[in-house]
Amino acid sequence: MEGTAYETVDGYISQFPEEIQDKLQALRRVIREAAPEAAEKISYQMPTFALHGNLVHFAAFKKHVGFYPAPSGIEAFKEELAVYKSSKGAVQFPLDQPVPYDLVRRIVEYRAAENMEKARSKSKKQP
């Protein structure tokens, strides 16, 4: 686990026990549905979705799934995320509780719109 370099999201997910794999695959599916144009990759040794830059990351730990939607994604949904342990750019979903997939979907949609807008703004500034 730690110290292992993963080349694919499947490789990352396959290292965990089946019940954790199920949660990670469901999270992956929700992210894909919310941002179908985003590309999957491994970044910071975590499954990452990129769309005009990093969109979201996720990772499994001993007692939680970490979800990393950037500080803007945490800030925009801070009231709904208040029941979870969180920091500036991350939230922890305990493994012994259901993952709030609908909330994850809305955060990913928010982040995708945010990244698309940044990309549009950049392209307008280009000569």
ABEGO torsion letter per residue (X at the ends): XBGBBBABAAAAAAABBAAAAAAAAAAAAAAAAABAABBBBBBGGBBBBBBGEBABBBBBBAABBBBBAEAAAAAAAAAAAAABBBBAABBBBBAABBBBAAAAAAAAAAAAAAAAAAAAAAAAABX
